[in-house]
Amino acid sequence: MTDAFSALPFSDYDLQLLTVEEVSIHLGTSRAFVRLCLDTGCRTRGGRLSAAELLHWLFEHYTEVRQSAGLAPLRPIAALQDPARIQCKMANAVITLTQFNASRSSMLCKKRHFRGIIQMMQRAMGGF
């Protein structure tokens, strides 16, 4: 894990090694999303990982996950300077997770909920 993210307020449970199902429940996402991250290169330890490890990995690899999931690319952030670039990476990772959930949900109320989260994140990023 990089130092740039070490200040995130992870709980002890966030750091525990869990099964794919337990991580998906803890993060409120589907097992399919966690498996997609594993298939895209997120490593486990004996088939287990922590929610914090998955999120840290996703901060750096959301573009590959988006491509694997068939989600449209997000605007490039390479030209941004820290800390704005780091914040955009984290926001883009959350947007990726949320868009994946929205694209796979069959319930209209959940799709609306996910779209609301995405819009809120995009507004918080100042339109970036």
Protein Blocks (a to p, Z undefined) as FASTA:
>chain_A
ZZklmmpccdfklmpccdfklmmmmnopafklmmmmmmnopaceehiacfklmmmmmmmm
mmmmmmmnopacdddfklpccfklmmmmmmmmmmmmmmmmmmmpcbfklmmmmmmmmmmm
mmmnnoZZ
